Amino acid sequence: MDEVMPTNTVAAAQPIAKIKVRIKVDENDKCLNYALEADDQASVPYVLAGNKIDVPQGPTTTIEFKIQGPLGGQLDFNENDPIWVSQAGCPQASSTDPSVTIVDCKNNKLEISDANLDQVDLHYRLNFVDRTGGDHYWDPIIRNGGGGP
C-alpha cells in the first residue's frame, strides 16, 4: 500500500533565517493577477509552484514580501491591516495566528516573523490598497514544518 503524505508536509530542507518573496502583480482583462517568486537564490527552494511558501522544520523564519511587476508601483500593502492569518482556511475577516507577527510594513514591503510553532498550513490574506484608495487582496498559503520555539 502506498503511503499518502498530508498536504502540510514540508520537503526536507535546511532551516533558513529569511525567505524573500516577490509578489508579481499584473493585469489581465481588468483583473489583477498575482504570483509568488523567490526574490533571491537562497529563497528558491522555499517558494513553490502554486503560490506556496514552505517554511522548513526549525526555528523562527522571517518572510519578506515585496510587491513588484507591471502594476507593482500602483499597489501598496494596507499598512493598517496588511495580513490576516488562519489555520482553518482562507480568512474571511481580520484574524491572526500565534505563529505570525508583523515585523514591518512600508514602501511596498511587508515583513513577518513566523515562529513555525506547529506543522500546519497557514492560510493568509494579503491586503493591498491602490493609488485611488481602493482595496485589493490575495490569499496564498504558508506550509509550516513546525519545530519552532
N, C-alpha and C positions, 0 to 999 in steps of 0.2 A: 504494500500500500504506500502511495506517495504521501510525503509529509506536506501539509499545507501551511504556508507561512502567513502569520497575521499581517494585516495591512500596515501596521505601525512598526514593523521590523526594520531597523536601520542597518544598512550594509556595514560590515566590519570596517571601520575606518578609524584613523587616529583622531583623538580629540583635537580641536582647533580653537584658538582663543577668539578669533573674529572671522565671521563669514560675511564677505562683501557681496552685495546683490544689486544689480541694476534692474530697475523696473522700466522696460521699454514700453513707451506709450505711442500709439499711432491711431489714425482714424480710418475707418472703412465704412462707407455709406452712412456717415454721421454718427457712427457708434465708435466709442473709444475701445481699443484693443490693448490688452496688457500682456506682457510676458516677462518672466524672470530669467536673468542670465547672471553668471558669475562675473564679478567686477574685477577679479584678479585671478592669477593662476592658482594660488593656494586654495581658492574657494570653489574651483571647478568640480571636485568630487562631491560637493555638498549641495549644489544647486542642480536639481534633476529635471528631466523632461516632465511635462505635466504640471509645471509651475509648483514644484515641491522643494522644500528645503529640508535636508536631512541633518539633524544635529546628532553626532555620534555619541555613544555612551561615554560619559565622563563628566567633567566639571562644567561650570557655567561657561556659556559661549555668548559672545556679543554678535548680534546680527545687525549689519548696517545696510539700510535700503537707500538707494539714490534713484530719483526719477530722471530718466533720460529718454532719448528717442525723438522723433519728429515733433511730438507735442509736449515733450518734457518741460519746455520753457513756459508752457501755458497752465501747468498744474503745480500746486504745492501740496504738501501734507497739511491737513487741518491741524494746526498746532495745538488747538484746544482739545482735540479728541482724535488723535491720529490712528489709533489701532484699538480694535475690540478683539478679545480672545476667548475661546470656549472649547472645552473638550467634547461638548455634546452635539457639535455640528456647527454649520455656518451661523455666526452670531447675527441675530435679528435686532438686537438692541445693545446699547453700550454694556460691555462686560469685560471682566478681567480674569486672569488665571494666576495662581500663586507663583508659577514658574516665570512669568514675564513681567518685567518692569521697563518703563520708558527711561532711557538714559538722556537722550537729547532729541529735539525735533526743531529743525530750522533749515532754511535755504535748500529746499528740495531734498533734504536728508532726514531720515528717521533712524535712530539707533536704539535698539532694545537689548536688554540683558535677559537671556534665557537660562534660568537656573537648572533646567533639564532634570527636574525632580523625579519624574516618572516616565516610563516607556509608554508614550501615548501620542496620538495625532492631535496637534493643536490647530483648530480651525480658527482662522483670524480674518478680520476685515480691515483693510487699509482705507482710511478716509482721506479724500482729497478735496481741494477747493480750486476752482478755476479762476481766471483773472476777472471774471464778471461776478464772482461770489457764489457761483453755482456749485452744488455738492456733487461729488462722484465717489464711488467706492469700488473695491475689488476684493475678493475673498479666496486667496490660495491657502496652502496647508504647510505647517511645520511638523515634521515627524521627529519627535524626541526619542533618543535612545535610552534615556534615563541614566542614573548613576551619579546625579549631581548631589550637592550638599544635603 
